[in-house]
Amino acid sequence: VKVISLNKISPGLQDKIDSEIHILKGVHHENIVQLYDVKKCEKYIILILEFCGGGDLSKVIKKHQKPDQTALSEPVALYFMRQLAQGM
């Protein structure tokens, strides 16, 4: 569940969020988080999303990054790039 406070975002950002919601409602792919439902009220937008136990992409990348390097190894980066491309 993701809760977005409407008091803390600009009208322009709210338009972008609405656009993303519209896109996610029509997308069904194993590499893209599934949006199950949206609830809107006066102060909040509540997104009911698929649970991803591995965390977001930045956490996964940090997990696969070697301590003495600032970048991922080429095979790991290639794996993530393929997954991202398949989601598009």
Secondary structure, DSSP 8 states (H G I E B T S, - for coil): -EEEEGGGS-HHHHHHHHHHHHHHHH---TTS--EEEEEE-SSEEEEEE---TT--HHHHHHHHS-TT-SS--HHHHHHHHHHHHHH-
